[in-house]
Amino acid sequence: MADADGTIPVQVCYAWPERNILLDLQVPADCTVRQAITASGILEKVPELDLASIRVGVYGKLKPLEAILEPHDRIELYRPLIADPKEARRRRASVKRSR
């Protein structure tokens, strides 16, 4: 439900292994993920973020940039994977088998 001024609270977050950024903001009730990310100022704080190529989600579920936000949504900006999860599992299994 929107506040009396027609806004909703949302949070934009981005994390590195050693630190994270959590930005709380009020956005219009019909705000999209893209608009909230832009309004948060995170793209200026983290210049390596490219909105055209990063993946985003809300509470761990991938969302398109044009998805409409709900009150108290947490928008998560995901870093690219450094390793293929399937390949990492294969390596771990191979190490276990060789023991």
N, C-alpha and C positions, 0 to 999 in steps of 0.2 A: 504494500500500500504506500502510495506517495505521501510525502510530508505535505503540510499545509501550503508550502510554496511550490508544489508540483515536482519536487525532486525526490530521488531515492538514494540511499547510501550504498556505495559499492567500494570494492578494494581492488587495486591492481598490484600484482606481485611478480617479482622476477628474482631468481635465486642462482647463486654461484655456490661452489662447494664451501667457500670460506665466508660468505656473507649473503644477505638478501635485502631486497627493497620491498617494503609494504607501504602503499600509498592509499590512504582513505580519502574518498571524495564524494561529493554530492553531484549527481547528474540528473538531467531531465528524465522524467518517467519513461519516455519512449526512446531512450538512448541506446545506441548499438555498442557492441564490443569495440569496434574501431573508434567510435567517437569518445568512449571512456578512456581508451588507451591514449589517444591524442590529448584529451583534456587533462590527464594525469601529469603530463610533462615527462613521463619516463623515457620517451624517445630522445629527449635532450639530455637526460641524466645518463643514459646508457647508449652512446652513439653507435655502438656495433649492432644494435637491434635494427633489423630491416623488416618493417611491417609487411612488406610484400612476400617475404620468404619464411617468417617464423610461424610456428604453430601456436595456437592459443586455445585455452579451454576455460571452463567454469567448473570449479570443484572437481578437477580431474577428468572431465569429459570434454573432448574436442568440440569446439564450436566455430562456426564461420564468423568472420569479422562483422557480418551484417546481422547477427543474432541480436534480438532485443533483450536487454537485461531485466532482471527481477531485483527487488530490494534485497540488499545484503549479499549479492553475488560477489564471488572472489574471482577476478579474471587473472588467469595464470599464463605467463609468457614462457614457453618452453624452449630450452636450449637444444641444439642439435645433439643427437646421440654420438658419443665418441666411439662406441663399439656396437656392433650388431648383436642384439640380445641372443639370437639363436646361435651365433658363432661362439659367444661367450659361454653359453650353456654347454655346447659341444666340447669346448676346451676343458671346462670343469669336470665333465663326465669322463673325458679321456684321462685326466689326471687321477681321478678316483679309481678308474679301472686299472691303471698301471701300478697302483699301490699294493 
